[in-house]
Amino acid sequence: MLLMNNSDGEALCNSSSGGGQGNGTDGTEMTKFLVPMLDGLILVTGLAAHCLVISILAGRRRRGGKPPHGTDTLLLALSATDLLLLLCLPFHTAAIALGSWPFGSFLCKVVSFLGVACSSASVFTLAALAVTRYLTVVHPAWSFRSRMHSRLKLTVALLWVPAVALAAPQFAFRTVAVASALHCFAFLGGLSQLVYSTALFLFAFAIPLGVIVMMYAKIYCFLRQMRLLGRAPQLERYQSQVTHMSALLVLVFTLCWLPSYGLMFSLLGATLFFVFLIGYIVFSIVVILWTGLNFYPSLSPSQGSKSLVSPATAP
């Protein structure tokens, strides 16, 4: 999945060219050389990977002759969103390589809007996927009665509402401006930019990350309780798979997003604020996990028999 901030690379290039002489010029030329190579690699890899995912999911649906499973719907939506985000990458690459924005004011707004909207929708879809897995594994009877999987298409559409809301200021206020060349500049300044960046960080990173961590932690605790109750000793392997998968997902999610937000706050001159924000969020997630998991209700044998999902049927 492509994770990027549309303005970070261009802003970094602009700041490196500010010296105008010596090392500043060398740094700019190196950026103009390396960024297109890396972006090209990301583009080719991303297109191939997401097209492969879509073809596998579509092929599985055709072979089964049944409506897509709930997680398949979310994975298809995730791949489609990331493919749309990948279409923004050539504009970003060209701006870095040329050292200016050659596409005009309207595309400046559209590309910036799509970058934030698609990346936010991807994150929200990952959080929805974690919630769906939790409900399917821990509360399968409720999921079946509520026809949850049949409503996931509506859920996918609704996830775009907050994504579009977060991206709307990009389209409304983003503009091109002339410095040493024409650039698609950050659209706000001072306190307003810091407030918007903080809101983007909280709603498109911190809160979804907290949801993902909480849902997979609850799945792990449920599977562990069921195994300890002796109701399903075969779940030990599945519990290990869930643990490894969730740990990997949280790690990759954090490593992909955190540097981008760190760069964004550093360009705003708010590095200390960003460090404080990270510390507060980590502390909050730990407290929520400690409280939620310690008070996770014990399952009676009857509850366990109703809620048990075998590894073969779990998503």
N, C-alpha and C positions, 0 to 999 in steps of 0.2 A: 504494500500500500504506500502510495506516495504521500509524504508528509512534508509540507513546505509552507513558508510564509512568503507571499508574493513579493513583498517589498524588502525583505531582509537582505537578499543577495545583492540587489541593486543598491540599496543603501550602504552596504559594506563596500561595494565597489566604489561608490561615490566618495566615501570617507577615506578609502585608501588612495584615491587620486588627488586628495586635497593637498598633499605635499607638493605635487607638481614636478619635483626634481628627484633625481637619484633613486633611493630605495622606494619612494612612493610610486614612481613611474614603473619600476621593475615589478613591484607588488601588483599594480594594476594590470600589467601585461600578463603576469602569471595567472591572475584571476580570470582574465579574458580567455586564456588558453585552457585552464583546467576545468572551469565551470561547464563549458559546452561539452567536454568529454564526459564528465560525470553525469551531467543531465541527459546526454545521449544514452549512456549506459542505463540510467534509471528508466528512461522512456522505453527502450527496447525490452528490458527485463520486465517492467511493469505491464506493458501491453501483452507480452507473451504469457505472463503468469495469470493475469486476469481473464484473458481469452480462454486459457486452458481451464480455469475454474468454471467459467460460464459454460463451456462445452461439456465438461464432466457433469455438472448439475443438470443441464438440459438433457443430456443423453440418459442420465439416470431416470429422469421423469418420463422420457419416451419409452424406455424399456419397461418401466413399471406400469405404465398406462394409468397412473393415479395422479391426483393433484399433488403439487410439491409439498414436502414436509416443511414444517414451520422454520426450522433452521436453514433449509435450502432457500426459502424465500428471503430470509435475512442475508444469507451469503450472496445470493444473486444481486440483491440491492446494494450490498457493500462493494461488490466488484464493479457494478455499473457506476456507482458514485466515484469510485477511484479511477475508472476509465475516463470519466468526465473531468476529473481533476488533472489527469495526465495531459489532457488537451491544452491545459493552461501552461504546461511546461515549456513548449517551444517559444512562447512569447517571453517568458522569463529568461530563457537561454539567449535569445536574440538581443534582449536589452543589456545583458551582461557582456556579451561578445562585442556589441557595437559601442558600448559605453554611453548609450542614450536610449530613449524610448521612441521608436519610429512609428508607432501604430496609432497615434492620435488619442484625444481625450476620451472618446467613447469606449474604445477597447481598453484603455487604462482602467476605467470604471468597471467594465464587464469582467475582465480577467481578475481584478482584485476581488470583486464580488464573488465570482465562482470559486476562487481559491479558498476564501473563508467559508462559504456556504458548503462546498463539497467536503472540505476537511472536517467541519463541524458535524455534518450529516454522517460521515464515516465513523466518527467517534461515538455519536449517539447510537448508531447501528450496532457497534461493538457492545455498548452497554445493554441495549435491548436483547442482543444475543445471549449475554450472560443471564439476564432476567428470565428469558425463555428457557434456557437450560435448567435454571433453578426450579422453575415451576413444573417443568416436565419431569424432572427427577424426583423432587420432594413432594409435589402435589399433583400427581398425574390424574387423579380422579377429578379434581377441580378443573384442571386444564381440559379434560375431555368434556365435562359438562358445560363449561363456558365456551366451547368451540374456539379456544384461543388461537389455534393454528389457522383457522379460516379467517381470522380477523387481523392477521399479521400484515396483509397488504395495506389495510387502512393504517396500521401502526407505522409502517414504513413511510407512508405519505405524511402522516402527522409529525414524524421526526424532522421533516423538512421545515416545519413552521418555525421552531426555535433557531434552526440553522439559517434560514433566510433572515430572521430578525437580527441575528448576530452579524450577518453580512450586509444588511441594508445600509448602515453608515458608510460602507466602502463605496457603494454605488452613488449615494447621495452627495458625499463630500470629497471623494478622491479626485484628484486633478493632476494635470501635467504642469510643470513649471520649468523655467529656464534658469540654470545655474551656469556651469561651464558648458552644458549641453541640455537638451530637453529630457526631463526625467519624469517618470510616474511616481511623484513624491508621496510620502505619508500625508494624509489628508487633514490631520489635526495637529495641534501643537500644545506643548506645555501640559498643564493639568488634565485637559480634555483627552489628550492622547494616552496619558497614564491611566485614566479612569477606564477608557475603552479597552486598553490592553489588559488591564486587570480583570475586567468583566469577561473578556475573551478567554483568558487563562483559567478563570474559575469555572465558567460554564462549559467550555469546550475541552477542558483537560482535567481539572481537579475533581469536579463532581462526578463526571463519568468514570474516572479512575476509582473513586470511592465506591461507586455502584458495582463496578466489575470485581473489585477486591472483595466486597461484602458478599456478593452472590456466590462466587466460587468458594469462599471460605465456608459459607453455609452448606453448600453441596458437599464439601469435604467432611464437615462435622456430621452431616446426615449419614453419609456412607460409613463413616467410622462408627457411629452409634449402631447402625444396622448390623455391621460386622461383629461388634462387641456383644450385641444381643443374641448372636448366633443364628439370626434369621437368614442370613445370606453370606456364608463364608466365601462364596465365589466373588464377592464384591471387592476383595482385597486388591486384586489386580486392577480392577476398574478405579478403585480409590487412588491407587498409585498413579494411574494415567491421568486422572483429574488433577491431582496435585501437581504433576509435572507440567501438564498443559496450562493450567491456570498460572503457575509461577512464570512459565515462559511468556505467556501473553502479557502479564503485568510488566515483566522486565522489558520486553520488546516495545510495548506501548510507551513506557516511561522513557526508555533510551531514545526512541524516535522523536518524541515530542519535546522533552525537556530542553535539549540544546537549542531548538528553535525559539522557545519562549525565553530562554536565557539570553540569546542574542537580541531578541526584540527588546527586552528590558535594559540590556546593556547599551543599546543604541539610544535609548531614552534617558540614559544616565541614572537609572534606578536599580543598579545591581544590588545594593544593600537591601532595598525594599523587596526585590525578588527573592533573595536569600531568606529574609524574614518570612515571606509568604510561603516559601517551600517548607520551612521548618514548622510553621503553624499548621499547614495542611497535613504533613506527615504525622504530627502530634495528634491532630483531629482524627485521622484515619485509624491510628493505633488505639485511641480511646474508644472510638465507635466499635472497632473489632473486638476489643477487650470486653466492652459492655455487652455487645450483642451476642458474642459467642459464649460468654460465661452464663448468660441467661437463656441460652438456646434450650427450648423445652425438651425434656426427656421423652422418648417415645415409648408408649406402652406397646405390648405385643400386638394388640388389635390395630393400633395406629401404624405400626411397622408393616403389618401385612397389607394394609390398604395403600400405603405410600410407596412400597417397594417397587423399584424399576430395575429390571435386569440390564446388564451391560449391552445386551443385544438390542434392546428396544430404546435405550436412552440415546439422545442425540449426540 
